[in-house]
Amino acid sequence: MARSVTIAAGQLGPIARTASRTEVVARLMALMREAKACGCDLIVYPELALTTFFPRWYFEDQAEIDSFFEREMPGPETRALFDLAREIGIGFYLGYAELTVEADVVRRYNTSILVDKSGAIVSKYRKVHLPGHAEPEPWRKFQHLEKRYFEPGSGFGVTEAFGGVMGMAICNDRRWSETYRVVGLQGVEMVLIGYNTPVHNPPAPEHDDLSLFHNHLVMQAGAYQNGTSWSASPRPASRRAWITSAAAASSRPRARSSRDARPRATRSRWRAAISTSATPTSAPPSISTFTASRRLMG
């Protein structure tokens, strides 16, 4: 049976600490509308897409830390995104900080969800491989305190959605072979990955180019070893900024790609349209696309 899906990677660029959820959701909605206009079925947003990447700072006030977390999804400030998805008929992957209570214990996760075209959450994933450090390191120009602010999730699952078998991962998960292998053994056909990755390493700037190379290498290797392919689109704001980007990794190794200004008809069945934005924080997001295609059997 022929199946096709068109994917957009919706890139936000930097989000200021002072930005409200309402402002950020408006940017997400603008990208969603553009993705729909490009014929996309699904848009993939970055890791921690609703806030600034707050693990770069050390906070002592727990109330301030918790202000970056969502206690329900959708909530009052995010419901508009779900309503728009249902209205125009497009799904999305969204990364955010999740605060939940389990057996009377407060838990905090780095989370992503998959939402179908009806606006319903069909899958949730909690980041397993938390990078960085648990205690502040004053010599750093910025921190990476994910191990302080989050606890790890527990495992990788798949779900049937968008006509195929979908998996999710977040950022550092893409660097570990078990991420791809565990979902691969469950028959995954497409892996959605949102991430934040620095384009500049102040303690060792000579590593910058190598870091970008490794970013591509790990996804290529995971895709090859499990019969999948991937496509990604990093979005740096400056050489010293953290980039906010998203990747859609989809099945079968021989992807054809074209950096056209808009998606075009293809000979095969899964299509991934990757959108990029080069606008500053204060400007509305914008989209350009290219397509990658391959044929699936089944």
N, C-alpha and C positions, 0 to 999 in steps of 0.2 A: 504494500500500500504506500503510495506516495505521501510524504509528509513534508511540510516546510514551515519554518519559523524565521522571522527577521528580528534581530536583536540590536538594541542601541546601548552604547555605554554612555551614560549621562554624567558629564564631568563638571563639578562645581567650581573648581579652583579653591583658593583659601577662604575660610570662614572666620571672621573676627570673633573674639571672645564676647564682644558686645552685641553681636547679631542675635536677634530674637528668633524663636522657632517660626514665627509667622513669616519673617523675612526669608528664612531658608526654605520653608515649604513653598513659598511663592517662586523661588528659583527652581526648585524641583518640578513644580507644575509647568513652568515655562519650558523646561527641557522635555517634559512628558508630551506636551502639545506638539513640539517640534518633531519628536520621535514618531508620534502618530502621523504627522503630516508626511514623514518619510516612509510610511508604510510599515512601521515596526509593530510587532506583536508584544514585545517585552522590552523594558528599559532597565538596565543595571546601574544602580547608584553606588557610590563609594562606601567604604567602611566609615562608621561614625558620621554619617552624612548630615545629621540634623544639628550638629554643633561644630565648634572649632575642635581640632584634634587636641583635646585637653590633657592627655598624658604627657605632653611636652612640658607641662608646668607642675611644680610641687605645691599642693594645697594642704593645709592642716585642718581647715574648717570642713567637717564632714557635710554640713548643710550646703556649702559651696560646691563641694564635689558632687553631691547628689543632684544639684541643679542641672547637671549635664545629662542626667539619666531620665528615661521614660518609664513611668509606672504602669502604663497601659498602652496598648497599640491595637487599633488607633486610639488616640486621645483627642482632647478638644482642639489642640493645635495642629494635629496631623490628619484629622479626619478628612479635611478638604482634599488631600492627595488621593485617598481611597475613593472619595466621591467622584473625583475627576476620572480616575482609572475606570470606574464602572460606567460613567457617562459616555466616554469616548471609546471604550472597549480596548484597553491595553493593560498588560500586566506589568509588575515591577519587582525588582529585588532591592531591598533597602537595608543598609547597615545603620545600627544605632546602639547606644548604651542602654542596657535593660536593667532595671531594678525590680526585683520580684521577691515575694515572701514564700518560702517553701518550708513547711513544717515549723512555722513560727520563727524561721531563721531568714534574715535579710540577705539576699544574694545579688551580686552585681556581675553582669556578663557583657562581653562585646558580642553583639548579636546581629544576625541578618534574618530577614524573612522573605519568603516568596509569595507574591500576591497575584491571583489570577485576574482575568479580564472582568470578572464580576465584582472585583474589589474585596474578595475573600482571601484571608491568609491560608495558604495550603501547605506551608512548610516553615519551620523555624530551625535555625542553626546557631550554636554558640561556639565562638572561637576556641579552638583547642590549644594551639601553639602560641602562647603569649610571649612576645619578645621583651627585651629591655631589662629593667632592674626594679627591685621592690623598694629600695631606699634612695633618696635623692643623692646626686653626685654633684656637689657645688662647682667643680671644675668645668662641668659641661655648660655650653652656651644654651642648650635646651636639654630637657630631661626626656626619658622614655620610660614612663612609670606604669606601663600596662599591668605589670605584675603586682603593683600596689593597688590599683583601682579596680581590677577585675579578678575573678577566679576563672579557671579554665572550664570549658565545656567538656562533654563526654561522648565523643564519637562522631562518626560521619554517616549520614543517612541519605537516602534518595526518595524521590516522590514522582509519581506520574502526573505530568502537567504539560500544557502546551503541545500535546501530541507526542511527547517523548518522556524519557526518564531523566529527571533533573537532579543535580547535586549542587551543594553550596560549600564554599570555603571563604575565609577572610584573611587577607594580607599574608602574614608570616606562615599560615598553613600551606601556602603554595610552594614553600621551600622544602617541604618534607615529603618523602616518597609515599608514606602511608596514606596521606590525604587522597592521592589519586588511586592508589591500589585498593583501598577499602571501598570507595564508591565504584571503582571499576569492577570489582567482584560482585557488586549488586546490579550490574548491567547498566551503569550510568551512560547516558548519551550526550549530556551537556553539563558542564560544571560552570557555575557562575561565581565570580570572585571579585569582590570589592576590596580596595586596599588604599592605604596611605604609605608612601615611601619617600624618604628624603632623597633629593637629587644632589645634596652636598653634605659631606661628612667633615665638619670643622676639625676634629682631632687628626684626621688622615685624609686630606683633600686628594691625595694621589690615588685614593680608592674610588673616586667618583665614577669614572668610566667603567671600572671593574664591577661596581655595584649594579649598574644598569645592565651590563652583560649578564651577570648572575641572575638578575630578575627575569630575563628572557630565557636563560638556559634551563632554570628549574621547571618552568612551565612547558618548554619544549620537551624536556626529558620525561616529565610525568605524562604528557600527552602521547609521546612515542611508545612508552612502556605499556600503556593501557589502551592503545588503539584509538586515541582521541587527538584532536587538534585544538589550538587555542588562538585567540586574538586579543590584543590588549592595546590600550591607548593612554599612556601617562600624560599628565597635564601639569607641568611645572609653572608656578607663578613667577619665580625668579630663581637664580642659581643658589640662593640661600634659603629658599622656602621649602616647606614640605609640599609634595605634590599630592593632590587628591585625584584618584583615578579609579577606573573600574575595568574589569576584564571579563569577557565571556569566552569560556573555553568550551568548544563543541566537538562533536564526535567525528571520527575518521580522519586519518592523518594527512590527506592530500587536499589542502584548502587552496582554492584559487582566489586571489584578491586583486582588487583594482581600486586605487585611490581616486575614484571619480568624485565629483561634487555631490552626487546623489546616488542612491541605490539604483541598480539596473536589473533587468531580467537576467536570470541565470539558467544554466542547463540542468542543475542539480537541485537538491531538495532542502537541506538546512542552509539558511542564509544568515549571516551575522553582519549587521550594520553598526559600525563603531563610530560614535560621535565624539567630537572634541571641541573644546572651547578655549579661546585665548584671551578672554575678557578679564579685566581686573575685578577685584572683590566687589566694588561698588556698582559695576555694570551688570545688566541682565545676562544670564548665560546664553550661549548660542551653540549651534550644532553644525558640523560638517560630517560627512559620512564616507565610508568605503564599504564594500561588500566582500565577504568571503563565503564560498559555497562548497558543498560536497554532497554526495548521494548516500542515503541510508537505505538499507534493505529492511523490509518488514512492514 
